[in-house]
Amino acid sequence: MDELLELRKDFADEAMLLCDKAESRLLQTAFSDTFTAEIETLRKDLLGILHTLKGNSGFVMLEQLKTTVHRAEDLLKTVQSFSLDQALKTSLLNLFDFIRVYCNGLSESDVFNEDRAGSLLARLGDDLQHSKTGLISEATGDLSQSSTQYQADFDKVSVKYDDLDLLLNLTGEILVSNRTLVQQLRSSGANQQVDNLIWNTNRRLLALQNKIIEIRSLPFSSLTKKYSRFIFDLASASGHAAELIVVNETALVDRTILERIHEPVMHLIRNIFAHAAEEPDVRLANGKPSALTITLSCTEGSGSNTIEIRDDGRGISTELVKKRALLLGIPVQETAGDREILSLIFKPEFTEKDQADDLSGRGIGLYVVQKTIQEMGGRVEVSSVPGKGTSFRMTIPNIFLLKDVLVFRHNQMIYGLTRDRLEKISSFKPDAVHYVNNRPFLDLDNKLVEILPLFDHDELSAADKYFIKVKSNHSEESGITAEKILGYQEVIVKSIDHLWTGQKNLSGVAQIDSGEMAMIIDTTHYSN
């Protein structure tokens, strides 16, 4: 019995992949009023998937599933030519959803809902008969050829993601320890042979770290393929035709990043249908195709990924945003430019709708999107042209990479600031500090620059004599003070969310060359 359970587990894993394949093929195939070569290719691919599912489910003695899949296979064989409309595509998707959900629960139960299966098959049969049409001459090929792509792949092994996480952490710690050893040996006058050995060890450790990061990473398409179905369902529910375009789907992104941005991207897509979608006749009158176009792209940068969600809908009017913000009691500066006004849509109380619906209007969505990205050390930027469309760009730093930080002391504690968030370092005297509304400012180059607290209730230290001007999301210039600058170091930053609840300006900790721990500051949170 234990052997059968293991076989069923393996079957379920493969079945889920086959259902994903079927869904992908269905969503990629365009609607058509006639039977085309593309639809015949789709039919053969679906028959291949069903044929494999039928054989495998019988092998692991899941007779009810085998019978259901067999009946679906017969329907597709019997109705050999059909048009592909919304109803038929939805019926096929619902059938594979049913198989996926059943296989996903096999580890807990093998209860099969025969009534639901019968209902789905009856609907599929009706939709196939309704869309039945004439044969096409170019439809050729046989089922045996289309099934070969579903053979098992034995060139892979299963590795727990947590194990990769642990391995990467250990590699980072060894790198830091190795660098400390290098400094101590060099200060003691190690010879050239020892120096070469150390250099080679460090090079191999970096290569190991990079390989683990590569293994942890997934192609951007592993995220975007989930949204094809989501957009299809939203388009069906809202009555707006929509097309998804994915750019650079082979770009590699760490799995943790993909998992954390999934919900923010879902919300942004909902927003497109709630606020940006135009009626087909309006789009045609404006010189656009009748279907809304949503573009998802990923750009790999030096140490970061930029994920963009763009639509060609109605765009955002800054005048309307400004009016709505004032109506909701959100202060807006008279001199605010378009970029500052657009940033108001990320305020927690901002909403364009008076009442919530299934898509939007709760007034927390975009705020949560921004907060999630900032918690990952990233930033969100929005740009829009009324009548043309809107773009949301999320730039997120890669995790578990060696980061170049400026290390310094303040109030007898050690802190670090990543080099990319630093503008310049200046010395100052105590009499250059002024207070405005109980907030400290520094007279720097004849200009008052705000001194930011490193965390809640932080006070300016009397021993501080250096000012570090930082890049933040503030419209005004600002910085932090330091008692002593310890220099730049490469460190591995680790999260401390569970230890520093509420300390939003501290993004993590890192072990520095001396072996001490430094709190890493994230200036992106100062905008809140």
N, C-alpha and C positions, 0 to 999 in steps of 0.2 A: 504493500500500500504506500509506503514511504517513497518507493521508486516511482509509482504513478503520480504522486503529488509533485515530485521533482520534474517529471516529464510535462505535467500540466503547467507548471510554472514556466518552463522553457517555451511551451506552446503559447502561453499568454503573452510573453514578451515578444515573440515573433508575430503573433496575431495583431498586437497593438501597432507594430511597425507597418504591417500590411494595410491596416485600416488607415493609418496616417498617409500611406502611399496612395490609397484609393481617394482619400479626401483631397490630396494635393492634385491628383490628375483631374478630378471633377472640377475643382476651382480654377484650374488652368485652362480648361476647355471652354471656349466662348459659347454663348447661347446661339442657336441657329433655328430658323424656321424650316429648314430642309435637312435631309440626311447627308452628311458630308464625310469626306475621307477622315477628317479629324475626329468626328464622332465615332466612326467605325474603329479607329485606333483606340479610342477611349473604351469602346465596348469590349474589344479584345483584351485590353489591359485589366479591366474589371473582371472579365471572365477568368483571366489567369489568376488574379488574386482570390476570387471565390473558389476556384478549383483547388488552389493550395490550402485555403482555409478548410475546405470540405475534407480533403484527405488527412490533414493534420488533426482536425477535431475528431475524426473517426479513430485515428491511431491512439489518441489518449482517452477514448471511450466517452466523449461528450456527444451522445447521440442526438439530443434535442438541437444542439447548435449545428451539428452536421446536417440534419434534416432541413433546418431553416436556410442554411447557406446553399444546400442543394436546390431547394425550391427557387431561391433567388437566381441561381445560375441557370436553371431551366427557363425562367422568365426572360433573361437576357438572350438566351439561345433561340427561344421561340420567336420573340419580336426582334427580328434581325435588322430592322431599319426603323429609325425613329428620329424625330427632331428633338432638340434639347432645349426645353423651356424651364422657367423658374420652378414649376411644380415638380417636374421629373428630377431635376438636379437636387431639390430639397428632399424628395423621397429617398433617393440613393444615399445622400449624406446622412439622413436619419437612420437608415438601415445600418450603415457602418458605425454610426455613433452607438447604436444598440449593441453591436458585437463588441465594440471597444469597451463599453461600460461593463458588460458581462465578463469579459476576459480580465479586466482590471480587478474585479472582485473575486476571482477564482481562488485566491489564497485564503479567503475567509469563508466562502460559501460557493456551492455550485447550483444555487437555485436559479432556474431559468423561467423567465416570464413568457409562457407560451402565448397568452392572449395578446401581449404587446407585439410579439414576433408575428403572429397571424395578422394583426392589424397593419403592421408595416408592410408585410408582403402583399396584402390585398390592395393597399394604397399604391404600392409600386406597380402592381399589375394593371390597375386602372390607369395610372399615369403613362405607362408604356403603351397601352392600347390607344389612349387618347392622342399620343404623339406619333403613332405609327405612320410611316410614310413610305415612299418608293425606294427601291434599292439604288445604289450608285455603282457605276461600272468600275471605278477605281478602287473599290473596297476589296482588297485581297489579303492573303496571309492566313495562317492557321494558329490555333490556340497553343500548340506545343512550342512554337517559337516564342510567343509572348510570355510564356511562363518561366523561361530560363532566368530572367532577371531577378526572380524571387528565391533563388537558391541560397542556402545558408552561407554565411561568411565566417570562415574559421581562422581568419588572420587577425583576430582580436581577442583580448582577454578582458575580464571584468575587474575593475579596480574601484574600490570605494572612494568617493570624493573626499571624505574626511581623512582618508589615509594620504591622499595627495596634499591636502591642506597641512597635515602634520609634517610630511616630508619637506614641503616648501619652507615651513617655519624653522625646522631643524637646519636646513641648508642656509637660511638667512642668518641664524644664530652662529653657525660655524664660520660664515663669512666675516661677521663682526669680530668674533674671537680671533680669527686668523689675522685680521688687520691689526688688532691689539698686539698680538705676538710679533708681527712684522716690526712695529714701532719699537717694542722692547729689545728685539734682537739687533736692530739697526743702531739703537742708542748705546748698546753694549759693544758695538764694533764688530758685528758678524762679518765673516769673509764673503767673497764673491760667490763661492759655491753655495753657501747657505742662502744667500740672497736670490740666486737663480732658482733654487729649490722652492723657496717661498713664493716666488713669482709664478712658477708653474702650478703650484698647488692652488693659488688664488684663481688662476685662469681656468683651471678645471672646475673649481667650485662655481664660478660664474656660468660656465657652460652647463653644468648640472642644473643650476637654478633656472636658467633660460629654457632648458628642455622641459622641466617640470611645469613652468608657466605655460609653455606651448601645449603640453598634454592637458592641462586644466582648461585651456581655451576651447571655445566652440565657434564654428562659423556663424556669422551674423544671421544667416538663413535659418538657423535653429530657433531664433526668436521670431523672425518675420513670417515663417510658414504658419505660425499660430494665428496670425492676424488675417490671413486670407479668408479663413472661415468666419472670423469675427466680423470682418467688413461685409462679407456676403450676407450674414444674418441681419446686420444693422441696415444694410441697403434694402433687404426684403421687407423688414419691419417698417422702415420709414418711407418706402416707395421711391427712393432715390437710387438710380443706377450709379455704381461706383467701381473704379478700377484701381488696383494696387500695383505700384511699380516699385521694385526693390533695386537699389543701386549698391554695387560692391558687396554682394551677399556672401562672398567668400572671406571677407575681412574677419580676422580672429579676435574674439572678445572673451575675457575671463568669464567663466560660468557664473561666478558670484554677481558680477555686474549685470549679466543678462537676467538673472533671477530678480534682482532688485529693481530693475527698470521696467519689468514686465507690466506691473500695474500702472505706473505713470504713463506708459505708452498707450495702454488700454484707455485711460481716461482722456488722453489727448485725441485719440481716434473718436471716442464718443462725442467730444466737443466739436469735432469737425462736422459730424452729422447734426448736432444740435444747433450750431451757430453758423457754419460756413456753407452748408449744402444749399444750392439754389435749384429751383424748378427747371426741368429740361428746356422748356421754351425760353426761359430767361437766359440760360446759358447759351443757347443757340443764337439768341438775339445779340448777345455780347461777343459773338465770335468764338465761343468755346464749344468743345464736343459736349453732347448731351449728358455723358456720364462724368461724374465727379472724379478727378484724379487725385489719389493720395500717394505720395512718394516717400518711401523710407530709405534712408541712406546711412552708411557708416564710413567714417574716414579714420584711418589709423594715423595718429600723430606720434611725436616723440614723447612717450610716456603717458599717452592719453588716447581715448577714443571719442570722436564727436558723432553723435547720433542725431540725425535731423528728420523731422516729420513735417512734410510740406503738403499743402493742398492748393488747388486752383479755384477755391470758392470765392465767397463774397468779400473776404478780407475783414479787417477790423478798422472801424472809424475812430480815430483818436478823439474827435469831438464828442462822439457818443460815449466813449469811455470816461472822458472828463466829466460830462454831465451826470452820468450814472454814479461816478465816484462821489461827487458833491452831494447828490441825492441821498447816498448811503452814509454821509457824514465822514467820508475819507478826505483828508486835507489834500489839496492840489495847489502847488505853487503857481502863481500867475506866469512866471517865466519858464515853466516846465516845457521841455521839448517833447517831440513825439516819442522818443525812446523812454523818457521818464514816465510819460503818460501811459504808454503800453505796459510798463512794469507794474502799474496799479492792478492789473488783472490777477496778479499773484497775491494780493492782499487777502487775508483769511475771510474778511467780511464782504469781499466783492463778488457780485453775481449779476449777470445780465438779465436774469428772469425773476419775476416776482413769486412764481410758484415752481416747486421742484417737479420734475417729471422723470421718466425712466432714463433719460440721457443726461440731464444736467439741472442746474438751478439750486443746488444745495449750498453753494457759496464757499465750499472748502476744497474743491477739487484741485485747482491750479496751485493753491497754496501748498497742498500736500505734495503735489508733483515737485515743486521747487524745494520743499523741505527735504524730500527723499534724496534728490540729487545733491543738495548741499551736504547732507549727512555722509555722502560718499566722497566729499571733498570736491565736488564738481559745481557747475553753474548752468543755469538755463537762460537762454536769450531768445526773445521773440521779435520778429520783424513782420510787417504786414503792409500790403498795398491795397487799399479799397478797390474792390472790383476785380482784383487779380489773384489774391490768395494770401496765405499766412504760413510762416515758417517758425517752428520751435527747434532750437539747437541746444542739445544737452552735451556738454563737454565733461567727461569723467576721467579722472586719472587712473592709470593702471594700478592695481593693488599688488602688494608683495614685491615691489621693485625697490632697489636701493635708491633712496632719495637724498638729494644734496640739500642739507639744512644748515642754517646759521645757528650755532649753539651759543647761548648767553645765560647770564645769571640775573635774577630779579627777585628781591625779597628773600634771599638765601635759598632760592629754588632754581633749578636748571630748566630752561625752555629751549625749544627749537622752532625755527621758522623756515619753511622750504624756500629755496633760493628764488623760485619763480614768483613768489608773493612779495618780494622785497624790492624796494626802489633804491634807497640809499641809507647810509649810516652817518650820523652827525653827532658831534659832542655838544653838550649844552651845560649851562650853569643854572643853579637853582633860581636866580632872579629872572630867568627867561620864562618861567612858568607863571601863567595867569589863570584865574578862575572866572568863568562866565556861567551864571546859573548853577554854581557848585560843580561845574565840569571843568577839568584841567585842560588848558591849551598851552602850546609852546610857541613862543615868538621865534619862528624859523624863517630866515631870509625876509624879514619884515612882513611876515604873514602869520596869522594865528592858525596853528595846525592842532587838531584835537588829539589828546593823549588817551588812547583806548585802554580800558582795563583788560588784563589777561583772562580774568574770570570774574564771576559775581563777587562783589564786596572787596575787590582788589584795590589796594591803595598805592599811591605813588610813593616809592621808596626814597628816603633822603639820601641814600647812597648811590642812586641812579645818576649816571652822568653821560649816558649815550642814548640817542633817539634813533629808532629804526623806523623809517617811513615805509609804510606797507601799501600794497595794492589791495583795495577792498571794494565792495559794491557800493560804498558811499559815494555820493556826488561830491562831497567835500574831502579834502586831504586829511589824512590821519596817520597815526603811528603808535608805537609802543616804546617804553623806556627800558633800559638795561643798566645794571650795575657794572657788568664786565662782559666783554665780547670774547668768547672762547674760540671762535673761528668756524670755518666750514668743515662739515664732516658728512660722509655717506653713511646712512643708517637705514635699518629696516623698521618701518613704522607699524605698530600693532594697535588694534582698536582697544578702547577702554570704555566703550559705551556703558557697560554694566557696572563700572566702578564710579563713573562721574556723571550720574544722572543729572540732567539739567545744565551741565557745563558745556554749552553748545560751541564755545570758542576753542575747546580743546578736542582735537581729532584723534589723538592717540599718544602712545609712549614709544620711546626708542632707547636702546642701550647705546651710549656714546663710547668713544675710545677709552675713556678712563674706567669704564665698567659701571658708571652711574647711569641712572635713568633720567631722560629728559621728557618733559611734557611738550607735545607738538601742537603748535597753534594753527588754527585754520581761520584765516581772516575773511573767508567768504561768508561767515556767519555774522559778521558785525553789521551787515545790512539790516538784520532783524531787530 
